[in-house]
Amino acid sequence: MLERDRAGNPVQAFTPDFYLPAYDEFIEITTLNQRLVTKKNRKARLLRALHPEVTIKVFYQRDYLHLLVKYGLEPPSQLADEYAAPTRLTVRSTPTPASDAETA
């Protein structure tokens, strides 16, 4: 509960998306809608201020996409055209040309 009115009724609440018991941490995932991102960040800050014992992390869409790539999962279908997973590159060592001093 973030805020109550004078009668004690809830006015503003915040329920994060996930709780990770192994880390005792709450996770909130946001969207790209700036109005919602700002609102969720404000609520997360207020939650931290009112309950410093609570740990909450806010993940943005870019964080989500980075996790998909890191663990080799497919990107969301709505972003498949915009965000392609990186391909593996084969790096071959090429011999460097001998310097003029070595050939002389």
C-alpha positions in Angstrom: 0.0 0.0 0.0 1.5 3.3 -1.1 -1.2 5.8 0.0 -4.4 5.8 2.1 -7.0 8.5 2.6 -8.0 9.9 6.0 -10.5 7.0 6.6 -7.7 4.5 5.9 -9.0 3.4 2.6 -6.4 2.5 -0.1 -5.9 5.3 -2.6 -2.8 4.1 -4.3 -1.2 0.6 -4.4 1.6 -1.1 -6.3 1.9 -4.8 -7.0 5.1 -5.7 -8.8 5.0 -8.3 -11.6 7.2 -10.9 -9.9 8.7 -11.9 -6.6 12.0 -13.9 -6.6 12.1 -15.6 -3.1 15.6 -16.9 -3.6 16.8 -13.3 -3.9 14.1 -11.7 -1.8 13.5 -9.2 -4.6 10.5 -7.9 -6.5 10.6 -7.3 -10.3 8.5 -4.8 -12.3 8.6 -5.0 -16.1 7.6 -1.9 -17.9 6.4 -1.1 -21.5 7.6 1.5 -23.9 4.6 3.7 -23.2 6.5 6.6 -21.6 3.4 7.6 -19.4 3.4 4.1 -17.9 7.1 3.9 -17.5 7.1 7.2 -15.6 4.2 6.1 -13.4 5.8 2.8 -12.5 9.2 4.4 -11.8 7.5 6.9 -9.5 5.6 4.0 -7.7 8.8 2.0 -7.3 10.6 5.0 -5.8 7.7 5.6 -3.4 7.8 1.9 -2.4 11.5 2.1 -1.7 11.0 5.3 0.4 8.1 3.9 2.5 9.6 0.4 2.8 13.4 0.5 2.6 13.5 -3.2 3.5 11.9 -4.1 0.2 14.1 -4.6 -2.8 12.5 -3.9 -6.2 14.1 -3.7 -9.6 12.5 -2.2 -12.7 13.2 -3.9 -16.0 12.6 -2.0 -19.2 11.8 -3.6 -22.6 15.5 -3.3 -23.6 16.4 -5.3 -20.5 13.9 -8.0 -21.5 15.2 -8.1 -25.0 18.8 -8.4 -23.8 17.8 -11.4 -21.6 16.2 -13.0 -24.6 19.4 -12.7 -26.6 21.6 -13.7 -23.7 19.8 -17.0 -23.2 19.2 -17.7 -26.9 15.4 -17.3 -26.8 13.4 -15.9 -29.7 12.6 -12.2 -29.6 8.9 -11.3 -29.2 7.0 -11.6 -32.5 5.9 -7.9 -32.4 9.6 -6.9 -32.4 11.1 -9.6 -34.6 11.6 -7.2 -37.5 13.0 -4.5 -35.3 15.3 -6.6 -33.2 17.2 -9.5 -34.7 19.2 -11.7 -32.4 22.9 -11.5 -33.1 24.4 -14.3 -35.1 27.6 -16.1 -34.1 30.7 -14.9 -35.8 33.6 -17.1 -36.6 36.8 -15.3 -35.9 39.7 -16.6 -37.8 43.2 -15.6 -37.1 44.9 -14.3 -40.2 48.7 -14.2 -40.4 49.9 -10.6 -40.3 52.2 -9.6 -43.1 55.9 -9.5 -42.2 57.2 -6.1 -41.6 59.7 -4.5 -43.9 62.5 -4.9 -41.3 61.9 -8.7 -41.1 62.0 -9.2 -44.9 65.0 -7.1 -45.5 
